[in-house]
């Protein structure tokens, strides 16, 4: 999946339900909420929208949600 895919307009953060924005440099979808801000990985062009796989920007590794 390209990170500029129009389908991204319907994706939402599974934790807070805010819209997601693409971070093509990091290969992630990032929650647009200032209070949440979780980043979800995109693996093999498939967004992994699981809270357990999310990370907080600036943190390292998965599952830091």
N, C-alpha and C positions, 0 to 999 in steps of 0.2 A: 504494500500500500504506500503510495506516495504521501508524504506529509502535507501536501497541498491539495489533497483529494477533497472534493465538495462534501463528501460524507462526514468529514470532520465537524461540519456545522451541527450535526445531530448528536455527536458524542458529548457526554457530560461526565464529570467526576463522580465515581460511584460512592464517594464518601459524603460530599457536600452538595452534589448535583449542579455545581457551577459549570459553565462552558469550559472546554479544554482548548488550549492553543498549541500549535506545533512548534517544537524546538528542533529544527532540522539538524543543527550542528551537533546536538546531543543525542539525536535519534529518540526523542521522547515526546509525549504529550503532557503538557503541564496545566494544572488546574489554574484558572484565572482568578480564583478567590484569594484575597490577601491573607485571610485567616487560615486557609487550608494550604494551598500552593503545592500539593503533592505532584510528583513527576512519575509518569507511567511509561515503562519501556515499550519500544516497538521492536519486536523480534521477527525476523524473516518477513518483514512487511505486514505483520499482524500486531495491532495494539493489544497490550496485555493490561486490561483495565480491572485488575484485581488489587484490592487494598493491601493485601499481603506482599505484593510485588512492587508497590510504590515506594518512592524514597522522597525525603525532604530535600529540596535543592540546597546545595552546600554540604549535605551529608554524604556519606559513602555507603555503598552496599544497598541491598534490598531489605524490605521488611522494617524500615525505620519509621513506619507510619504510626 
